[in-house]
Amino acid sequence: MLENCKNAKERWGGVSDIIDRWLQERQDLLVQYCELSTDKDPAIAAPHLQSFCQILVDYVSAGHFEVYDQLIKEGQEFNDADALKQASELFKHIDATTEVALDFNDKYLETDDLTDLSTDLSRIGEVMESRFAAEDKMISVLHVAHKDMVA
């Protein structure tokens, strides 16, 4: 039993580090978003836009290719069927926001026309807020719920 606890801590304790790094990247994304949202001059906005798009794609990619996989594995390891069911529903929502984020990135990588930027930033801001709430819920049901079992 003690060995299983030790293995669980070794196996899932690292997930906290992955999540912490990812949430720091989220913070960086939000800082870039705020800076971009306050830029009224297109000459100033353009470099911030490129930086924002890069961080946005990195953040979305890390979620899909690193964080969510680890969270799902943790839920499976703890045989938490309810959490996995909730995560499946949350992932559907997150996946839809991924399409919006990638469309935003694609649009602004291919154009110098920033006339719709204000409207598009408002939309991507709403989408990110919704995504972050779903991600936080996923972390809660798949990781935080097992924290005492790992400790």
Backbone bond lengths (Angstrom), bond angles and torsions (degrees), N, CA, C in turn:
res aa  C-N    CA-C-N  psi(-1)  N-CA   C-N-CA  omega(-1)  CA-C   N-CA-C  phi
1 M - - - 1.454 - - 1.523 110.21 -
2 L 1.333 116.92 -48.11 1.459 121.16 178.96 1.528 110.28 -61.01
3 E 1.324 116.21 -39.20 1.470 120.67 179.00 1.527 110.34 -63.44
4 N 1.339 117.15 -40.03 1.460 120.46 177.76 1.514 111.29 -63.28
5 C 1.315 117.59 -40.01 1.464 121.35 177.26 1.522 110.54 -64.04
6 K 1.324 115.63 -42.41 1.459 119.62 179.22 1.528 109.92 -62.61
7 N 1.324 116.65 -45.06 1.461 120.42 178.87 1.522 111.49 -62.89
8 A 1.321 116.51 -39.86 1.462 119.91 178.37 1.522 110.53 -62.86
9 K 1.327 116.30 -43.18 1.459 119.45 179.41 1.529 110.38 -63.58
10 E 1.320 116.61 -44.23 1.463 119.88 178.80 1.521 110.71 -63.90
11 R 1.317 115.85 -40.88 1.458 120.54 -175.47 1.525 112.07 -73.99
12 W 1.321 117.44 -45.55 1.470 120.10 -171.45 1.514 113.76 -104.00
13 G 1.320 118.20 -13.56 1.459 119.74 176.41 1.512 111.40 -62.26
14 G 1.334 117.22 -33.32 1.463 121.76 178.44 1.518 113.09 -67.13
15 V 1.317 117.22 -22.37 1.453 120.71 178.05 1.528 109.68 -61.56
16 S 1.325 116.38 -36.22 1.471 119.48 178.08 1.522 111.19 -60.10
17 D 1.329 116.88 -39.68 1.467 120.10 177.97 1.519 111.40 -64.90
18 I 1.325 116.61 -41.93 1.467 121.12 178.12 1.526 109.54 -61.74
19 I 1.325 116.16 -45.64 1.459 120.68 -179.87 1.522 110.37 -64.30
20 D 1.327 117.30 -42.98 1.467 120.71 179.25 1.522 111.50 -59.14
21 R 1.330 117.17 -45.30 1.476 120.40 178.80 1.522 110.64 -63.17
22 W 1.325 115.80 -41.27 1.457 121.30 -179.29 1.533 111.10 -65.94
23 L 1.320 116.82 -41.02 1.463 120.06 178.54 1.524 111.19 -68.85
24 Q 1.328 117.99 -30.22 1.459 120.59 172.98 1.527 110.06 -66.18
25 E 1.318 115.99 -38.93 1.469 119.81 176.36 1.532 110.01 -64.56
26 R 1.320 116.79 -35.70 1.467 120.59 175.99 1.530 109.56 -61.75
27 Q 1.321 115.94 -43.30 1.464 120.40 178.71 1.532 110.08 -60.43
28 D 1.314 116.89 -44.32 1.463 121.44 178.14 1.530 110.76 -61.24
29 L 1.321 116.38 -39.54 1.460 121.67 177.20 1.527 110.96 -61.24
30 L 1.318 115.88 -43.93 1.464 120.20 179.95 1.528 111.77 -65.85
31 V 1.314 117.25 -38.78 1.467 120.95 177.18 1.524 109.50 -61.83
32 Q 1.332 116.61 -46.19 1.463 120.60 178.53 1.530 111.04 -62.19
33 Y 1.320 115.99 -40.60 1.468 120.75 178.47 1.528 110.41 -60.69
34 C 1.314 117.17 -46.34 1.467 120.97 -179.71 1.525 111.59 -63.58
35 E 1.313 116.50 -42.39 1.459 119.82 178.00 1.527 110.65 -62.29
36 L 1.305 116.07 -44.63 1.459 121.12 -179.78 1.527 111.12 -65.13
37 S 1.305 116.94 -38.45 1.466 121.37 -179.16 1.512 112.99 -66.27
38 T 1.328 117.30 -25.67 1.470 120.01 -179.48 1.524 112.52 -92.04
39 D 1.339 117.84 -10.00 1.468 121.24 178.74 1.522 110.03 -75.73
40 K 1.307 116.24 118.28 1.464 120.40 178.19 1.524 111.61 -100.38
41 D 1.307 117.28 -22.37 1.451 123.13 -179.57 1.524 109.22 -89.41
42 P 1.350 118.60 119.29 1.468 120.65 -179.16 1.526 113.46 -56.83
43 A 1.317 118.21 -31.81 1.468 120.68 179.33 1.526 110.88 -65.31
44 I 1.320 116.58 -32.21 1.465 121.41 177.87 1.526 110.06 -83.40
45 A 1.327 116.48 -37.30 1.464 120.98 -176.66 1.526 112.61 -67.26
46 A 1.325 117.49 -35.50 1.471 120.68 -174.04 1.525 113.49 -54.76
47 P 1.345 119.83 -50.99 1.471 117.60 179.51 1.531 112.88 -67.23
48 H 1.328 117.24 -34.16 1.465 119.79 176.47 1.522 110.53 -66.56
49 L 1.315 116.49 -35.65 1.456 121.30 179.34 1.522 110.59 -63.45
50 Q 1.317 116.92 -44.48 1.462 120.55 178.78 1.535 111.09 -62.14
51 S 1.318 116.14 -43.08 1.464 120.92 178.82 1.527 110.47 -64.29
52 F 1.321 116.58 -43.82 1.458 121.11 178.91 1.526 110.68 -60.66
53 C 1.327 116.57 -46.43 1.470 120.37 -179.68 1.522 110.99 -60.29
54 Q 1.316 117.40 -41.44 1.466 120.86 179.92 1.525 111.18 -63.08
55 I 1.319 116.46 -46.22 1.464 120.14 -179.93 1.529 110.23 -67.11
56 L 1.326 116.94 -38.16 1.463 121.34 178.23 1.531 110.79 -59.20
57 V 1.319 116.54 -49.10 1.464 120.64 179.96 1.528 110.72 -65.59
58 D 1.319 117.42 -41.13 1.468 120.72 177.96 1.527 110.89 -61.20
59 Y 1.330 116.26 -44.17 1.463 121.55 -179.30 1.531 110.96 -62.90
60 V 1.323 115.55 -48.88 1.467 120.52 -179.56 1.529 110.03 -61.58
61 S 1.326 116.26 -43.30 1.469 120.74 -179.56 1.523 111.49 -63.64
62 A 1.312 117.00 -44.44 1.466 120.34 179.15 1.525 110.75 -59.71
63 G 1.313 116.38 -39.94 1.464 119.48 177.48 1.516 111.42 -60.39
64 H 1.315 115.83 -51.39 1.464 120.20 -175.58 1.522 113.73 -71.43
65 F 1.311 117.65 -36.77 1.458 119.70 -171.99 1.522 114.44 -102.67
66 E 1.320 117.35 -3.36 1.452 119.06 -178.82 1.528 111.75 -136.02
67 V 1.303 116.98 -60.61 1.462 120.97 -170.25 1.525 112.74 -70.03
68 Y 1.323 118.14 -52.53 1.461 119.84 -176.30 1.524 111.24 -61.15
69 D 1.327 116.90 -40.05 1.466 119.81 178.26 1.524 111.24 -58.90
70 Q 1.316 116.52 -45.02 1.463 120.61 179.66 1.524 110.98 -63.68
71 L 1.318 116.43 -41.83 1.464 120.03 179.61 1.531 111.11 -63.84
72 I 1.319 116.79 -43.88 1.466 120.57 179.36 1.530 110.53 -63.73
73 K 1.326 116.88 -43.15 1.467 120.14 177.71 1.518 111.00 -59.76
74 E 1.323 116.44 -39.09 1.464 119.55 179.07 1.523 110.52 -64.87
75 G 1.328 116.88 -45.36 1.462 120.12 177.57 1.514 112.26 -60.30
76 Q 1.341 116.55 -38.82 1.461 120.74 177.86 1.523 111.38 -67.59
77 E 1.316 116.32 -41.96 1.475 121.11 -179.41 1.538 110.91 -60.70
78 F 1.315 116.16 -36.79 1.458 120.52 -179.49 1.530 112.23 -91.69
79 N 1.339 116.23 8.46 1.472 121.92 179.44 1.527 112.08 49.73
80 D 1.308 116.56 44.25 1.457 122.50 -176.27 1.531 109.72 -96.11
81 A 1.336 115.06 79.52 1.464 121.41 -175.79 1.530 112.26 -60.20
82 D 1.331 117.23 -39.65 1.468 119.91 179.90 1.531 110.97 -63.58
83 A 1.314 116.00 -44.23 1.468 120.24 179.69 1.524 110.63 -65.13
84 L 1.320 117.26 -40.55 1.464 120.40 179.15 1.526 111.19 -65.30
85 K 1.319 116.77 -35.91 1.467 120.33 177.35 1.532 109.68 -66.38
86 Q 1.333 116.40 -46.23 1.469 120.08 177.11 1.528 110.82 -60.19
87 A 1.318 116.22 -42.50 1.458 121.15 -179.28 1.526 110.86 -62.26
88 S 1.310 117.02 -37.88 1.465 121.01 178.75 1.528 110.70 -61.35
89 E 1.318 116.00 -43.62 1.468 119.88 177.99 1.531 111.12 -67.05
90 L 1.314 116.31 -41.84 1.466 120.39 178.40 1.526 110.62 -63.51
91 F 1.313 116.05 -38.98 1.453 119.84 -178.57 1.525 111.64 -64.41
92 K 1.330 117.20 -35.30 1.471 120.07 176.65 1.524 110.01 -58.41
93 H 1.318 115.79 -43.48 1.461 120.24 179.06 1.535 110.51 -66.99
94 I 1.315 116.46 -45.56 1.463 121.27 -179.97 1.522 110.22 -60.51
95 D 1.309 116.55 -41.80 1.457 121.09 -179.26 1.537 111.16 -60.90
96 A 1.316 116.55 -39.54 1.469 120.00 177.72 1.531 110.77 -64.49
97 T 1.316 117.43 -37.43 1.467 119.85 178.46 1.520 111.43 -70.39
98 T 1.319 116.25 -26.87 1.467 119.97 177.28 1.521 109.86 -62.97
99 E 1.314 116.83 -42.33 1.467 120.57 178.92 1.527 111.36 -60.00
100 V 1.316 116.74 -41.75 1.466 120.76 179.34 1.526 110.22 -64.88
101 A 1.323 116.75 -43.28 1.467 120.81 179.83 1.522 111.35 -63.57
102 L 1.319 116.95 -43.34 1.460 120.28 179.91 1.530 111.75 -68.48
103 D 1.323 116.11 -36.46 1.474 119.59 175.91 1.531 110.75 -63.41
104 F 1.335 116.60 -41.67 1.461 120.99 177.31 1.525 109.25 -60.00
105 N 1.311 116.67 -48.77 1.459 121.40 179.64 1.525 111.01 -58.67
106 D 1.320 116.77 -48.86 1.461 120.92 -178.31 1.531 111.28 -60.75
107 K 1.311 116.16 -42.06 1.464 120.29 -179.18 1.522 110.95 -60.91
108 Y 1.323 116.48 -46.58 1.463 119.01 -173.20 1.528 113.48 -87.06
109 L 1.312 117.63 -7.73 1.461 119.51 170.50 1.525 110.69 -81.62
110 E 1.329 115.92 -24.65 1.455 121.03 -173.85 1.522 114.27 -102.02
111 T 1.317 118.33 3.35 1.461 118.90 -175.95 1.525 111.89 -141.77
112 D 1.314 114.23 152.17 1.461 121.03 170.22 1.526 109.88 -103.36
113 D 1.333 115.84 -1.59 1.457 121.93 -179.01 1.529 109.05 -79.81
114 L 1.322 115.58 109.10 1.461 120.73 -177.74 1.526 112.59 -104.68
115 T 1.345 117.25 18.35 1.461 119.60 -176.54 1.526 112.46 -64.68
116 D 1.316 118.62 -30.51 1.471 121.87 -179.65 1.527 112.55 -96.40
117 L 1.325 116.94 5.07 1.460 119.89 -173.05 1.525 112.61 -58.98
118 S 1.299 117.62 -43.70 1.466 120.16 -178.50 1.531 111.15 -59.90
119 T 1.315 116.47 -46.03 1.469 121.30 178.73 1.522 110.75 -65.04
120 D 1.330 116.25 -43.91 1.455 120.52 -179.55 1.529 111.75 -66.45
121 L 1.326 116.85 -36.05 1.474 119.89 176.98 1.522 110.98 -65.54
122 S 1.314 115.90 -39.56 1.461 119.42 177.73 1.532 110.05 -60.98
123 R 1.319 116.10 -45.02 1.464 121.26 -179.88 1.529 111.21 -64.59
124 I 1.335 116.78 -46.68 1.468 119.27 -178.74 1.529 110.43 -66.58
125 G 1.323 117.32 -31.31 1.461 120.55 175.79 1.523 111.93 -63.17
126 E 1.332 115.65 -43.61 1.463 120.12 177.45 1.529 111.26 -64.32
127 V 1.313 115.96 -41.13 1.460 121.34 -179.22 1.530 109.99 -65.74
128 M 1.335 116.42 -43.50 1.464 119.35 179.33 1.524 110.92 -63.14
129 E 1.313 117.02 -41.45 1.468 119.94 179.24 1.527 110.49 -59.79
130 S 1.315 116.06 -44.56 1.457 121.33 179.09 1.532 111.03 -64.91
131 R 1.328 116.05 -42.02 1.464 121.34 179.29 1.529 110.52 -63.05
132 F 1.324 116.52 -46.29 1.461 120.59 -178.20 1.530 110.61 -60.28
133 A 1.322 116.90 -39.34 1.466 120.02 178.87 1.532 110.59 -63.70
134 A 1.327 116.67 -42.67 1.468 120.21 179.11 1.534 110.69 -67.05
135 E 1.329 116.83 -40.96 1.466 119.88 178.10 1.520 111.26 -63.58
136 D 1.323 116.77 -42.71 1.467 120.36 178.60 1.522 111.09 -61.05
137 K 1.311 115.74 -39.98 1.471 120.06 177.97 1.531 110.20 -65.19
138 M 1.339 116.44 -40.87 1.462 120.40 178.77 1.526 110.73 -62.60
139 I 1.314 116.56 -42.97 1.464 120.87 177.42 1.526 109.88 -60.86
140 S 1.311 115.18 -42.02 1.460 119.89 -178.67 1.526 112.10 -63.44
141 V 1.324 117.24 -47.45 1.462 119.53 -175.03 1.525 113.43 -78.32
142 L 1.333 117.53 -25.83 1.464 119.29 -176.47 1.523 114.62 -104.43
143 H 1.308 117.39 -19.49 1.466 118.55 -177.47 1.529 111.92 -121.05
144 V 1.295 116.50 -56.92 1.466 119.88 -176.73 1.529 110.74 -61.61
145 A 1.317 116.99 -34.62 1.470 120.96 -179.94 1.525 112.04 -62.65
146 H 1.337 117.67 -23.29 1.472 121.16 -178.18 1.521 112.24 -104.53
147 K 1.310 116.73 5.38 1.455 120.95 -174.17 1.537 112.25 -55.46
148 D 1.317 117.17 -44.25 1.475 120.36 -179.85 1.522 112.33 -66.52
149 M 1.316 117.40 -29.05 1.458 121.48 178.60 1.519 111.77 -73.28
150 V 1.336 115.89 -27.10 1.460 121.39 -177.92 1.515 110.21 -86.42
151 A 1.322 117.47 -35.29 1.465 122.10 -174.52 1.508 113.82 -61.63
